[in-house]
Amino acid sequence: MTADPVTSNAAAPGAEYAETASAAYRAALQVIESVEPRIAAATRKELADQRDSLKLIASENYASPAVLLTMGTWLSDKYAEGTIGHRFYAGCQNVDTVETIAAEHARELFGAPYAYVQPHSGIDANLVAFWAILATRVEAPELAEAGLKHVNDLSEADWEKLRNKLGNQRLLGMSLDAGGHLTHGFRPNISGKMFHQRSYGTDPDTGFLDYGAVAAAAREFKPLIIVAGYSAYPRRVNFAKMREIADEVGATLMVDMAHFAGLVAGKVFTGDEDPVPHAHVTTTTTHKSLRGPRGGMVLAQPEYSDAVDKGCPMVLGGPLSHVMAAKAVALAEARQPAFQTYAQRVADNAQALANGFLKRDAGLVTGGTDNHIVLLDVTSFGLTGRQAESALLDAGIVTNRNSVPADPNGAWYTSGIRLGTPALTTRGFGADDFDRVAELIVDVLANTQPSAAAGGVSKAKYTLADGTAERVHAASAELLDANPLYPGLTL
Ligand code: DSN
């Protein structure tokens, strides 16, 4: 049985693989049904819904049957707090094997000196990274100065002083409306409560990252940590330049590559655009463009690896061993040459989607893309992001509203729609298909009108012209049928 990550999952499945996976899912659903039929029904329905919708959420993908099946085992039942070979529970020999293989794949795939595969999510990975940097840069020197080995050896008074110091550090990250992420020091997230935060934005005229402005902010603010990485910026980042800035002000460079890890793994981002050799610490999720199970991961340079390795118990509880196993499977898939083809297609398809909008006069933040994200400015249609998102969903197109730089409609209603190509590329969509997707989106938005509301025009309500949803649904169905999700997989 072969399990090519693209062909098992997209255009041309190995028939044997699909047949075996079908048998596995049928049996699993039958077992679930015997206990709680409503969960089996919701699980079947989710597959049907995913098969029937145009999924353009930039942070989502479709993991392979091999990855998904790996999560449904008794590895879930084992507690394994600690690190490989050094656990706080007995009987962890198989978890050790699983974690060793996952970490090996991660190191090899990304060329990283050290990989930590325990984080349960992206926020966990970022917390592990923040606390590892604080432990290395703030805690360790204090202990060394006092001639002590462990924080437990500090007196109450010295511990209080150290806690104050740990809680008074500075972080510089990308602003939310420019495409940064909540976990990069923003107040609603714990990172904003941990650090004094300042953000860098993008050039107001071009929408591109302005490295001169980042350097000026870093010189003035003197952060301990500079975070690079984004969840809604449609352009590549020069991480070598970010490292130069960090070095100049004595900051640690942390890159959150959650969104574009698949493009790094697939060698679309290389050289200065590959964060791993330039960052002191790189974090990621495993379920976005990397196409693995839901989870997180931290890669580190040697000077930070000991502290990262203490992610449990520093920040995390027991690792999810079944998910670490699935990470190993996904990373093994990503090491196959077919994944590089996939990653290049993700980037090429984003270009095709952007060009499809530009030739139809739709406004794009930065005027295009060179990663997997297209950020459509829907004020060019007289709409808010909220109205556009809802109207598109009525027509079977799943997206999410997103702020644009200096957004006049704020973070709730927004002025943008974020679109990403990883998921539909996994289904086999190509450049012509994405041009058609742009056409359908423009069709919906051009036929959507904001509704009147007391005191003016509503930012949420809208009307969609009669017949639009039906016309777009029918056209989408043609594209979806031509590029089936999990072809050959029958329940
Ligand atoms: N939810 C992810 C995203 O959509 O970008 C990150 O938090």
Boltz pocket constraint, residues with backbone or C-beta under 6 A from the ligand:
constraints:
  - pocket:
      binder: B
      contacts: [[A, 58], [A, 59], [A, 231]]
      max_distance: 6.0
